[in-house]
Amino acid sequence: MIRHIVLLTFADTATDAQIQAVEDGLSALPARLSQLQAYVIGRDLGLGEGNATFAVTADFATVDDYIVYRDDPEHRRVITECIRPILAGRTAAQYEI
């Protein structure tokens, strides 16, 4: 099993509507991608200073399933149209569980 984790930090100028568009776009992916074994997204609760703004955790049976998700046109659209315009920082990792 492959786990993919992403932490996104959005610019201070990001609006609630822009962050909601990210949330909405990412939330729609499980319905179109059967490769997602588990998928959890969410906004940071603001409990710690310096935290990222948003987190994504996705589990896949195989590396090939992860690549389908990574390269999916709708996923790419959400990244290009919703995430990148407000992105201040990103970190990610993929590992076996």
Protein Blocks (a to p, Z undefined) as FASTA:
>chain_A
ZZddddddddfklcfklmmmmmmmmmmmmmmmmklmbdcddddehlaghiafbdcddddf
bfklmmmmmmomklmmmmmmmmmmmpcbdcdddddZZ
